[in-house]
Amino acid sequence: MRRHSKKNILAVVLLVGVLYFLNFLIAGRIISYGPIPKELTFQGERLVSKESWVERGDYLPLNVSYQVLAGAPSTQQRYLSIGLSSVKRKKGSYLIPTLKSLFLQSSPEERSSMVVVVLLADFDVSWRVTTAVEIKSAFSLELEQGQLVVLHVPQDQYPSLTGLKRNYNDAPERVSFRSKQNLDYSFLIHYSAGLGKYYLQLEDDVSSAKNFLSTIRKCVEEQEAKKTTWAMLEFSVLGYIGKLYKSAHLPLLARFLFLFYQEMPCDWLMSRFRDLLTQREPIIFKPSLFQHMGTYSSFGGTYNKLKDKNFEEGLYTNPSAEVYSDMSTYKKHYPKLALDAGEGFFWGRSPENGTYLTAVFTEPTVVMGIFVETGSEGKDLLESAQVEIGHNVITTENGEKSCKEFQSVGMLENGRFEKLEIDKKYSFSSSCLRIKVTAGQKEWVIIKKIMISTKPRTITHQT
């Protein structure tokens, strides 16, 4: 009996010890020894409002210290926070082009609705200093307006990155790399909690589609209208690119990545996280909004030609617009769906000669290319129509917007139209795109997709 009692007491002591260690790990209580000497550091604090998840929920935050290298987040929550982590690469660097793509492909209104959080996650001080200086030089206005924040987490804040479990028979150096990447994302996501209503995860070597934020907003509204239960929406099929989360879920996701950092790669972990939040199937939007542009991997500088086949570079740049049509619409297949991203489309009953679908741009823009696809599986093709661009916006008698003058840029052939370099002939800014039926047909018509390429804008910095 005494032997059993001693064994039971020993078991209890061991169990308490294990639980204490797990609590120590979960809380992320890692000793901080202060900033690294000679670090290029700017004053900044992690702002947490009373309405934030820390006070609202029962989740203990990760006890991690951040060095704010540049910028400071706004105290007012924005619509979207965008997170990306960057490390020193043996060959090439894509961080600055990635940031330029994010800002250049966004309108002023979109930029004011987002904040980009960059974690410089390499432990090389000279690389961080050089990179921070480059970012300050290229994005001074974005930093000043709270649209960009640059961070670093010191090495002493990380748990061990050596002697880890070799799951999937990965080499030790590969295990260390992907495990640190999970921790980088955990810290990045933890910092971003509360900065935006939604959070978008990107990598540091991507290019963006024009007006991606507006497209994301529309897709979210579509899911809310359907009352869909979702934990993650995907705007790229690659890795950890273009994954959207609700801000309320970020504390759980940050802790999840921290707890299981050595088990598997981050893109596998995020699929498990989605399952745990009862979203059984992925929700993927096409065309993709982000494309992988890196040629050399951040792991060992190996060649990487990975591309997203659903990204339509140069065509997927639709400007913001209102869409009108006098064709009879079938159910909820409204004209606007022809221009919007996603699986929607316009479906109209037998069009007559002279009927139209017109997109009126929010801002005049120089049109460079147009792509129109009609029909589905060889049916409901628009057989005869011309594509036109117009200028001088007017309000018609029925209260719709249109343009006073139009110029034809070509005719549909077999239900399709594609033309590039339109700006070489029509260099003026257009305010409308119109598809005008030139011969009536008995068959119904599906306008599946309208893609418009416009002249890139530049970000103007005012002094």
Secondary structure, DSSP 8 states (H G I E B T S, - for coil): -HHHHHHHHHHHHHHHHHHHHHHHHHTT--------TT-----------TTSHHHHSS--------EEEE----SS-EEEEEEEEE---SS---HHHHHHHHHHTS-HHHHTTEEEEEEE----HHHHHHHHHHHHHH-HHHHHTTSEEEEE--GGGS---SS---GGG--HHHHHHHHHHHHHHHHHHHHHTTTEEEEEE--SSEEE-TTHHHHHHHHHHHHHHTT---S-EES-SSTTSSEEEEGGGHHHHHHHHHHTTTTS-HHHHHHHHHHHTT--S-EE-SSBSEEE--SB-TTTT-B-----TTB-TTT-----EEEEE-S-B-TT--GGGGTSSSS--EEESS--TT-EEEEEEEEEE-EEEEEEEE-BTTBS---SEEEEEEEEEEE-TTS-EEEEEEEEEEE-BTTEEEE--GGGT--S-EEEEEEEESS--SS-EEEEEEEEEE---------
